[in-house]
Amino acid sequence: MAVTRRPGADHCGIAAAMSVIDGKWKVSLLWELDQRPRRFGELRRLVPGVSEKVLAAQLRELENDGIVHREVYDEVPPRVEYSLTPLGQDLNAALEPLGTWGSKHLLPDSA
């Protein structure tokens, strides 16, 4: 599955990737979903500071880009779970070296 094309993201692979993770909470959501599938309320608790409206919008964008899968279960009350698609797992793997770099160069030493 391909990611939705965005203006300005055609000239550079990094720009294309950044257009997918552009959003204050998307990287945190990707990290949480890498652990295991999560429900909406669980994500809201795990990502402090995100509003319900923004969380819903960013999950929808990630779903439209093929990064996140939304599973609706036919139950009462309704249950919805979000998980990473294989494309989302690839994206997280690509972000891992960036996280390592950030930990090495930007976080204060714990020693």
C-alpha positions in Angstrom: 0.0 0.0 0.0 1.4 3.4 -0.9 1.2 6.5 1.2 -1.0 9.4 -0.1 1.0 11.8 -2.3 1.4 15.3 -0.9 2.5 18.5 -2.5 6.2 19.2 -2.0 7.0 15.7 -1.0 7.9 14.5 -4.4 11.5 15.7 -4.6 13.0 14.0 -1.5 12.3 10.8 0.4 12.8 12.5 3.7 10.2 15.1 2.8 7.8 12.4 1.9 8.4 10.6 5.2 8.1 13.8 7.2 4.8 14.6 5.5 3.4 11.4 6.9 4.6 11.9 10.5 4.0 15.7 10.4 1.9 16.3 13.5 2.7 16.9 17.1 1.5 13.5 18.3 2.0 11.1 15.4 5.4 9.8 16.4 4.1 9.2 20.0 1.1 7.4 18.6 3.4 5.2 16.3 5.5 4.3 19.3 2.5 3.4 21.5 1.0 1.3 18.6 4.3 -0.5 18.1 3.9 -2.0 21.5 0.5 -3.5 20.8 -2.9 -2.6 19.4 -4.6 0.1 21.5 -8.1 1.5 22.0 -8.8 5.2 21.6 -9.2 5.9 25.3 -6.0 4.0 26.0 -4.1 6.1 23.5 -5.6 9.3 25.0 -4.2 8.3 28.4 -0.8 7.2 27.1 -0.2 10.4 25.1 -0.7 13.1 27.7 -1.7 16.5 26.4 -3.4 15.4 23.2 -7.1 16.4 22.9 -9.7 14.0 21.8 -10.3 16.0 18.6 -6.6 16.1 17.6 -6.1 12.4 18.5 -9.0 11.4 16.3 -7.8 13.6 13.4 -4.2 12.3 13.6 -5.3 8.7 13.8 -7.6 9.3 10.8 -4.6 10.8 8.8 -2.4 7.8 9.7 -5.2 5.5 8.7 -5.6 7.3 5.3 -1.9 7.0 4.7 -2.0 3.2 5.3 0.1 3.5 8.5 -2.6 2.5 11.0 -5.4 0.0 10.8 -8.7 0.7 12.5 -10.6 -2.4 13.5 -14.3 -2.0 14.5 -15.7 -5.0 16.5 -19.4 -5.8 16.2 -20.1 -5.6 20.0 -22.2 -3.6 22.3 -20.8 -1.2 23.4 -18.8 -0.8 20.2 -15.1 -1.5 20.5 -12.5 0.0 18.1 -8.8 -0.9 18.2 -5.9 0.7 16.3 -2.8 -1.2 15.2 0.1 -0.6 12.9 0.0 -2.0 9.4 3.1 -3.5 7.8 3.8 -0.1 6.3 3.5 1.5 9.8 5.9 -1.1 11.2 8.4 -0.2 8.4 8.0 3.4 9.3 8.7 2.7 13.0 11.8 0.7 12.0 13.0 3.7 9.9 12.4 6.0 12.9 14.4 3.9 15.3 17.8 5.2 14.3 16.5 8.8 14.6 15.4 8.0 18.2 18.8 6.5 18.9 20.4 9.7 17.6 18.1 11.8 19.7 18.9 9.8 22.9 22.6 10.0 22.2 22.8 13.7 21.4 19.9 15.5 22.9 18.9 13.9 26.1 20.8 14.9 29.2 23.3 12.3 30.5 21.9 10.1 33.2 25.3 9.6 34.8 
